Amino acid sequence: IMDDKYGALTFTRIYSGKLEKGTNVLNTFTGKTERIGRIVEMHADSREEVDTAQAGDIVALLGMKNTQTGHTLCDPDQPATLEPMVFPD
């Protein structure tokens, strides 16, 4: 997660399926749903807004309020949790 002049960017890797602007996703860590506002592809210091991201893409999401590093976002109708990341002390 990174803050810039446009707000908080939440970097996300899509492991399966696709992610579309305007859809709701479930954060399996918090149990809350969030709406995908904007999806952007980052290119060095510039960005390109896209409507859809698919498996294998790494994108940034803008406006995610309850999502932090290590959280899993998924389809609310098919909940799935990935193994959390472990950070050394």
The first five atom37 places (N, CA, C, CB, O) and aatype in JSON, in Angstrom:
{
  "aatype": [9, 12, 3, 3, 11, 18, 7, 0, 10, 16, 13, 16, 1, 9, 18, 15, 7, 11, 10, 6, 11, 7, 16, 2, 19, 10, 2, 16, 13, 16, 7, 11, 16, 6, 1, 9, 7, 1, 9, 19, 6, 12, 8, 0, 3, 15, 1, 6, 6, 19, 3, 16, 0, 5, 0, 7, 3, 9, 19, 0, 10, 10, 7, 12, 11, 2, 16, 5, 16, 7, 8, 16, 10, 4, 3, 14, 3, 5, 14, 0, 16, 10, 6, 14, 12, 19, 13, 14, 3],
  "atom_mask": [
    [1, 1, 1, 1, 1],
    [1, 1, 1, 1, 1],
    [1, 1, 1, 1, 1],
    [1, 1, 1, 1, 1],
    [1, 1, 1, 1, 1],
    [1, 1, 1, 1, 1],
    [1, 1, 1, 0, 1],
    [1, 1, 1, 1, 1],
    [1, 1, 1, 1, 1],
    [1, 1, 1, 1, 1],
    [1, 1, 1, 1, 1],
    [1, 1, 1, 1, 1],
    [1, 1, 1, 1, 1],
    [1, 1, 1, 1, 1],
    [1, 1, 1, 1, 1],
    [1, 1, 1, 1, 1],
    [1, 1, 1, 0, 1],
    [1, 1, 1, 1, 1],
    [1, 1, 1, 1, 1],
    [1, 1, 1, 1, 1],
    [1, 1, 1, 1, 1],
    [1, 1, 1, 0, 1],
    [1, 1, 1, 1, 1],
    [1, 1, 1, 1, 1],
    [1, 1, 1, 1, 1],
    [1, 1, 1, 1, 1],
    [1, 1, 1, 1, 1],
    [1, 1, 1, 1, 1],
    [1, 1, 1, 1, 1],
    [1, 1, 1, 1, 1],
    [1, 1, 1, 0, 1],
    [1, 1, 1, 1, 1],
    [1, 1, 1, 1, 1],
    [1, 1, 1, 1, 1],
    [1, 1, 1, 1, 1],
    [1, 1, 1, 1, 1],
    [1, 1, 1, 0, 1],
    [1, 1, 1, 1, 1],
    [1, 1, 1, 1, 1],
    [1, 1, 1, 1, 1],
    [1, 1, 1, 1, 1],
    [1, 1, 1, 1, 1],
    [1, 1, 1, 1, 1],
    [1, 1, 1, 1, 1],
    [1, 1, 1, 1, 1],
    [1, 1, 1, 1, 1],
    [1, 1, 1, 1, 1],
    [1, 1, 1, 1, 1],
    [1, 1, 1, 1, 1],
    [1, 1, 1, 1, 1],
    [1, 1, 1, 1, 1],
    [1, 1, 1, 1, 1],
    [1, 1, 1, 1, 1],
    [1, 1, 1, 1, 1],
    [1, 1, 1, 1, 1],
    [1, 1, 1, 0, 1],
    [1, 1, 1, 1, 1],
    [1, 1, 1, 1, 1],
    [1, 1, 1, 1, 1],
    [1, 1, 1, 1, 1],
    [1, 1, 1, 1, 1],
    [1, 1, 1, 1, 1],
    [1, 1, 1, 0, 1],
    [1, 1, 1, 1, 1],
    [1, 1, 1, 1, 1],
    [1, 1, 1, 1, 1],
    [1, 1, 1, 1, 1],
    [1, 1, 1, 1, 1],
    [1, 1, 1, 1, 1],
    [1, 1, 1, 0, 1],
    [1, 1, 1, 1, 1],
    [1, 1, 1, 1, 1],
    [1, 1, 1, 1, 1],
    [1, 1, 1, 1, 1],
    [1, 1, 1, 1, 1],
    [1, 1, 1, 1, 1],
    [1, 1, 1, 1, 1],
    [1, 1, 1, 1, 1],
    [1, 1, 1, 1, 1],
    [1, 1, 1, 1, 1],
    [1, 1, 1, 1, 1],
    [1, 1, 1, 1, 1],
    [1, 1, 1, 1, 1],
    [1, 1, 1, 1, 1],
    [1, 1, 1, 1, 1],
    [1, 1, 1, 1, 1],
    [1, 1, 1, 1, 1],
    [1, 1, 1, 1, 1],
    [1, 1, 1, 1, 1]
  ],
  "atom_positions": [
    [[0.86, -1.17, 0.0], [0.0, 0.0, 0.0], [0.9, 1.23, 0.0], [-0.97, 0.0, 1.23], [1.88, 1.3, 0.75]],
    [[0.55, 2.18, -0.85], [1.37, 3.38, -1.01], [0.45, 4.58, -1.17], [2.34, 3.24, -2.23], [-0.58, 4.49, -1.83]],
    [[0.81, 5.69, -0.57], [0.05, 6.92, -0.74], [0.73, 7.8, -1.77], [-0.12, 7.67, 0.6], [1.96, 7.94, -1.76]],
    [[-0.06, 8.39, -2.66], [0.47, 9.38, -3.57], [-0.55, 10.5, -3.69], [0.79, 8.76, -4.97], [-1.51, 10.55, -2.93]],
    [[-0.36, 11.4, -4.64], [-1.25, 12.57, -4.74], [-2.68, 12.2, -5.08], [-0.72, 13.52, -5.78], [-3.58, 13.04, -4.94]],
    [[-2.93, 10.98, -5.53], [-4.28, 10.53, -5.87], [-4.94, 9.74, -4.75], [-4.24, 9.69, -7.13], [-6.09, 9.33, -4.88]],
    [[-4.24, 9.51, -3.65], [-4.77, 8.73, -2.54], [-3.99, 7.44, -2.37], [0.0, 0.0, 0.0], [-2.93, 7.27, -2.96]],
    [[-4.54, 6.54, -1.57], [-3.86, 5.28, -1.28], [-3.98, 4.33, -2.46], [-4.46, 4.62, -0.01], [-5.07, 4.11, -2.99]],
    [[-2.86, 3.77, -2.87], [-2.81, 2.74, -3.91], [-2.62, 1.4, -3.23], [-1.67, 3.02, -4.95], [-1.68, 1.24, -2.44]],
    [[-3.47, 0.45, -3.51], [-3.34, -0.9, -2.98], [-2.9, -1.8, -4.13], [-4.68, -1.41, -2.34], [-3.69, -2.07, -5.04]],
    [[-1.65, -2.25, -4.09], [-1.13, -3.1, -5.16], [-1.65, -4.52, -4.98], [0.41, -3.08, -5.2], [-1.6, -5.07, -3.87]],
    [[-2.13, -5.11, -6.06], [-2.82, -6.4, -6.0], [-2.38, -7.28, -7.16], [-4.33, -6.2, -6.02], [-2.24, -6.81, -8.29]],
    [[-2.18, -8.55, -6.87], [-1.95, -9.54, -7.93], [-3.21, -10.37, -8.06], [-0.69, -10.45, -7.61], [-3.77, -10.83, -7.07]],
    [[-3.67, -10.54, -9.3], [-4.86, -11.35, -9.56], [-4.39, -12.79, -9.77], [-5.66, -10.81, -10.82], [-3.66, -13.07, -10.72]],
    [[-4.81, -13.7, -8.9], [-4.39, -15.1, -8.99], [-5.3, -15.92, -9.88], [-4.36, -15.7, -7.61], [-4.83, -16.85, -10.54]],
    [[-6.59, -15.61, -9.91], [-7.51, -16.35, -10.79], [-8.7, -15.47, -11.12], [-7.97, -17.69, -10.12], [-9.04, -14.55, -10.37]],
    [[-9.34, -15.76, -12.23], [-10.52, -15.02, -12.64], [-10.18, -13.63, -13.13], [0.0, 0.0, 0.0], [-9.1, -13.39, -13.67]],
    [[-11.12, -12.71, -12.93], [-10.9, -11.33, -13.35], [-11.5, -10.38, -12.33], [-11.49, -11.07, -14.75], [-12.38, -10.75, -11.55]],
    [[-11.02, -9.17, -12.35], [-11.47, -8.13, -11.44], [-11.99, -6.99, -12.3], [-10.32, -7.65, -10.48], [-11.29, -6.5, -13.18]],
    [[-13.22, -6.56, -12.05], [-13.82, -5.5, -12.84], [-14.14, -4.29, -11.97], [-15.09, -5.99, -13.53], [-14.53, -4.41, -10.81]],
    [[-13.95, -3.12, -12.56], [-14.31, -1.87, -11.9], [-15.79, -1.89, -11.52], [-13.99, -0.65, -12.83], [-16.63, -2.27, -12.33]],
    [[-16.09, -1.49, -10.29], [-17.47, -1.43, -9.84], [-17.98, -2.67, -9.13], [0.0, 0.0, 0.0], [-19.07, -2.64, -8.56]],
    [[-17.21, -3.76, -9.15], [-17.68, -4.97, -8.47], [-17.35, -4.92, -6.98], [-17.05, -6.22, -9.11], [-16.48, -4.16, -6.55]],
    [[-18.04, -5.73, -6.21], [-17.77, -5.86, -4.79], [-16.9, -7.08, -4.55], [-19.09, -5.95, -3.97], [-17.12, -8.13, -5.15]],
    [[-15.92, -6.94, -3.66], [-15.05, -8.05, -3.29], [-15.11, -8.23, -1.78], [-13.59, -7.81, -3.76], [-15.37, -7.28, -1.04]],
    [[-14.88, -9.44, -1.34], [-14.84, -9.77, 0.08], [-13.4, -9.78, 0.55], [-15.52, -11.13, 0.36], [-12.55, -10.42, -0.06]],
    [[-13.12, -9.07, 1.63], [-11.82, -9.14, 2.28], [-11.95, -10.24, 3.33], [-11.39, -7.74, 2.93], [-12.62, -10.05, 4.35]],
    [[-11.32, -11.39, 3.08], [-11.51, -12.53, 3.97], [-10.86, -12.32, 5.34], [-10.94, -13.78, 3.33], [-11.2, -13.02, 6.29]],
    [[-9.93, -11.38, 5.45], [-9.3, -11.1, 6.74], [-10.25, -10.32, 7.65], [-7.99, -10.31, 6.53], [-10.35, -10.62, 8.84]],
    [[-10.94, -9.32, 7.09], [-11.82, -8.47, 7.89], [-13.28, -8.93, 7.86], [-11.74, -7.04, 7.41], [-14.06, -8.59, 8.74]],
    [[-13.63, -9.72, 6.84], [-15.02, -10.15, 6.67], [-15.91, -9.08, 6.06], [0.0, 0.0, 0.0], [-17.12, -9.25, 5.99]],
    [[-15.31, -7.98, 5.61], [-16.08, -6.87, 5.03], [-15.96, -6.88, 3.51], [-15.59, -5.52, 5.59], [-14.97, -7.37, 2.95]],
    [[-16.98, -6.34, 2.85], [-16.91, -6.2, 1.4], [-16.53, -4.76, 1.06], [-18.26, -6.58, 0.73], [-16.85, -3.82, 1.79]],
    [[-15.83, -4.63, -0.06], [-15.45, -3.31, -0.56], [-15.73, -3.27, -2.05], [-13.95, -3.01, -0.27], [-15.65, -4.29, -2.74]],
    [[-16.06, -2.09, -2.54], [-16.33, -1.89, -3.96], [-15.04, -1.47, -4.65], [-17.45, -0.83, -4.18], [-14.31, -0.61, -4.15]],
    [[-14.77, -2.07, -5.8], [-13.6, -1.7, -6.59], [-13.93, -0.4, -7.33], [-13.19, -2.84, -7.6], [-14.76, -0.4, -8.23]],
    [[-13.28, 0.69, -6.94], [-13.54, 1.99, -7.56], [-12.76, 2.17, -8.85], [0.0, 0.0, 0.0], [-13.35, 2.24, -9.93]],
    [[-11.45, 2.24, -8.74], [-10.6, 2.44, -9.92], [-9.51, 1.38, -9.92], [-9.99, 3.86, -9.94], [-8.97, 1.03, -8.88]],
    [[-9.19, 0.89, -11.11], [-8.1, -0.06, -11.33], [-7.11, 0.62, -12.25], [-8.62, -1.43, -11.93], [-7.48, 1.13, -13.31]],
    [[-5.84, 0.64, -11.86], [-4.83, 1.25, -12.72], [-3.65, 0.31, -12.9], [-4.35, 2.59, -12.13], [-3.26, -0.42, -11.98]],
    [[-3.08, 0.33, -14.1], [-1.83, -0.36, -14.38], [-0.73, 0.68, -14.24], [-1.82, -1.02, -15.82], [-0.82, 1.78, -14.78]],
    [[0.3, 0.33, -13.5], [1.4, 1.25, -13.26], [2.5, 1.02, -14.29], [1.96, 1.09, -11.83], [2.85, -0.12, -14.6]],
    [[3.04, 2.11, -14.83], [4.14, 2.07, -15.79], [5.17, 3.1, -15.31], [3.65, 2.37, -17.27], [5.07, 4.28, -15.64]],
    [[6.15, 2.64, -14.54], [7.14, 3.52, -13.92], [6.41, 4.58, -13.1], [8.06, 4.2, -15.0], [5.76, 4.24, -12.11]],
    [[6.5, 5.86, -13.48], [5.84, 6.91, -12.7], [4.51, 7.36, -13.32], [6.76, 8.11, -12.55], [3.94, 8.37, -12.9]],
    [[4.02, 6.62, -14.3], [2.72, 6.95, -14.9], [1.76, 5.8, -14.67], [2.86, 7.25, -16.42], [2.16, 4.71, -14.26]],
    [[0.5, 6.05, -14.94], [-0.52, 5.02, -14.73], [-1.53, 5.08, -15.85], [-1.21, 5.21, -13.36], [-1.74, 6.11, -16.49]],
    [[-2.16, 3.92, -16.08], [-3.2, 3.82, -17.1], [-4.42, 3.19, -16.44], [-2.72, 2.98, -18.34], [-4.35, 2.07, -15.93]],
    [[-5.54, 3.9, -16.46], [-6.77, 3.37, -15.87], [-7.36, 2.31, -16.79], [-7.79, 4.5, -15.6], [-7.45, 2.51, -18.0]],
    [[-7.77, 1.18, -16.2], [-8.38, 0.08, -16.95], [-9.7, -0.3, -16.27], [-7.42, -1.15, -17.04], [-9.91, -0.01, -15.1]],
    [[-10.57, -0.95, -17.02], [-11.86, -1.39, -16.48], [-11.8, -2.8, -15.91], [-12.92, -1.31, -17.54], [-12.61, -3.16, -15.05]],
    [[-10.83, -3.61, -16.41], [-10.74, -5.02, -16.03], [-9.29, -5.44, -15.87], [-11.44, -5.9, -17.07], [-8.42, -4.97, -16.6]],
    [[-9.03, -6.32, -14.9], [-7.73, -6.97, -14.75], [-8.0, -8.47, -14.67], [-6.95, -6.45, -13.47], [-9.03, -8.89, -14.15]],
    [[-7.07, -9.27, -15.19], [-7.28, -10.72, -15.22], [-6.13, -11.45, -14.55], [-7.43, -11.21, -16.67], [-5.12, -10.84, -14.17]],
    [[-6.29, -12.75, -14.4], [-5.3, -13.58, -13.73], [-3.9, -13.3, -14.28], [-5.64, -15.08, -13.88], [-3.69, -13.27, -15.49]],
    [[-2.95, -13.09, -13.37], [-1.57, -12.81, -13.74], [-1.23, -11.34, -13.7], [0.0, 0.0, 0.0], [-0.05, -10.98, -13.62]],
    [[-2.23, -10.47, -13.75], [-1.98, -9.03, -13.74], [-1.63, -8.55, -12.33], [-3.21, -8.27, -14.26], [-2.13, -9.08, -11.34]],
    [[-0.77, -7.55, -12.28], [-0.49, -6.83, -11.04], [-0.96, -5.41, -11.28], [1.05, -6.9, -10.64], [-0.45, -4.72, -12.16]],
    [[-1.92, -4.97, -10.49], [-2.53, -3.66, -10.68], [-2.61, -2.93, -9.34], [-3.94, -3.79, -11.3], [-2.38, -3.52, -8.28]],
    [[-2.92, -1.66, -9.4], [-3.16, -0.88, -8.19], [-4.63, -0.51, -8.13], [-2.26, 0.41, -8.16], [-5.24, -0.15, -9.15]],
    [[-5.2, -0.61, -6.95], [-6.6, -0.26, -6.72], [-6.63, 1.02, -5.9], [-7.37, -1.41, -5.99], [-5.87, 1.17, -4.94]],
    [[-7.49, 1.94, -6.28], [-7.63, 3.19, -5.54], [-8.9, 3.17, -4.72], [-7.63, 4.39, -6.49], [-9.94, 2.69, -5.17]],
    [[-8.81, 3.69, -3.5], [-9.99, 3.84, -2.66], [-10.31, 2.67, -1.75], [0.0, 0.0, 0.0], [-11.38, 2.65, -1.15]],
    [[-9.42, 1.71, -1.62], [-9.67, 0.58, -0.72], [-9.42, 1.05, 0.71], [-8.75, -0.66, -1.08], [-8.3, 1.43, 1.05]],
    [[-10.45, 1.04, 1.55], [-10.35, 1.6, 2.89], [-9.99, 0.58, 3.97], [-11.65, 2.24, 3.25], [-9.36, 0.95, 4.97]],
    [[-10.35, -0.68, 3.8], [-10.16, -1.69, 4.85], [-9.18, -2.78, 4.45], [-11.48, -2.31, 5.21], [-9.15, -3.84, 5.08]],
    [[-8.38, -2.55, 3.42], [-7.48, -3.58, 2.93], [-6.04, -3.21, 3.25], [-7.65, -3.78, 1.41], [-5.61, -2.08, 3.05]],
    [[-5.29, -4.2, 3.76], [-3.89, -3.99, 4.1], [-3.05, -5.11, 3.51], [-3.7, -3.9, 5.63], [-3.59, -6.09, 2.99]],
    [[-1.75, -4.96, 3.61], [-0.82, -5.96, 3.1], [-1.13, -7.33, 3.67], [0.63, -5.57, 3.43], [-1.3, -7.49, 4.88]],
    [[-1.22, -8.33, 2.79], [-1.46, -9.7, 3.21], [-2.92, -10.12, 3.2], [0.0, 0.0, 0.0], [-3.22, -11.3, 3.36]],
    [[-3.83, -9.19, 3.01], [-5.25, -9.53, 2.97], [-5.6, -10.17, 1.63], [-6.12, -8.28, 3.21], [-4.99, -9.86, 0.61]],
    [[-6.59, -11.05, 1.64], [-7.08, -11.7, 0.43], [-8.42, -11.08, 0.05], [-7.22, -13.24, 0.63], [-9.32, -10.97, 0.88]],
    [[-8.53, -10.69, -1.22], [-9.79, -10.19, -1.76], [-10.34, -11.24, -2.7], [-9.6, -8.82, -2.5], [-9.6, -11.81, -3.5]],
    [[-11.64, -11.53, -2.6], [-12.22, -12.58, -3.44], [-13.68, -12.29, -3.73], [-12.07, -13.95, -2.76], [-14.25, -11.32, -3.22]],
    [[-14.28, -13.14, -4.55], [-15.7, -13.08, -4.86], [-16.48, -13.41, -3.59], [-16.08, -14.06, -6.04], [-16.23, -14.44, -2.98]],
    [[-17.41, -12.55, -3.18], [-18.17, -12.83, -1.95], [-18.96, -14.14, -2.02], [-19.12, -11.69, -1.68], [-19.25, -14.73, -0.98]],
    [[-19.3, -14.6, -3.22], [-20.05, -15.85, -3.37], [-19.16, -17.08, -3.34], [-20.83, -15.82, -4.66], [-19.66, -18.2, -3.21]],
    [[-17.83, -16.89, -3.46], [-16.89, -18.01, -3.45], [-15.69, -17.65, -2.58], [-16.43, -18.38, -4.89], [-14.59, -17.46, -3.1]],
    [[-15.88, -17.54, -1.27], [-14.78, -17.12, -0.4], [-13.59, -18.08, -0.45], [-15.26, -16.98, 1.02], [-13.75, -19.3, -0.43]],
    [[-12.41, -17.5, -0.49], [-11.16, -18.27, -0.48], [-10.1, -17.4, 0.18], [-10.72, -18.71, -1.94], [-10.06, -16.19, -0.04]],
    [[-9.25, -18.0, 0.98], [-8.19, -17.26, 1.65], [-6.84, -17.84, 1.26], [-8.36, -17.3, 3.19], [-6.64, -19.06, 1.31]],
    [[-5.93, -16.97, 0.85], [-4.57, -17.39, 0.55], [-3.74, -17.39, 1.83], [-3.92, -16.47, -0.52], [-4.07, -16.69, 2.8]],
    [[-2.68, -18.16, 1.83], [-1.75, -18.2, 2.96], [-1.21, -16.8, 3.22], [-0.58, -19.2, 2.7], [-0.73, -16.16, 2.29]],
    [[-1.29, -16.3, 4.46], [-0.8, -14.94, 4.72], [0.72, -14.86, 4.59], [-1.22, -14.48, 6.11], [1.43, -15.84, 4.77]],
    [[1.19, -13.65, 4.27], [2.63, -13.42, 4.16], [3.23, -13.36, 5.56], [2.92, -12.12, 3.38], [2.6, -12.89, 6.5]],
    [[4.47, -13.83, 5.68], [5.18, -13.78, 6.95], [6.36, -12.83, 6.78], [5.66, -15.2, 7.41], [7.16, -12.99, 5.85]],
    [[6.47, -11.86, 7.66], [7.55, -10.89, 7.61], [8.52, -11.16, 8.74], [7.01, -9.44, 7.68], [8.11, -11.25, 9.9]],
    [[9.82, -11.3, 8.44], [10.8, -11.55, 9.5], [10.93, -10.33, 10.41], [12.17, -11.92, 8.89], [10.71, -9.2, 9.99]],
    [[11.31, -10.59, 11.65], [11.49, -9.49, 12.62], [12.75, -8.71, 12.33], [11.53, -10.01, 14.04], [13.06, -7.76, 13.04]]
  ]
}
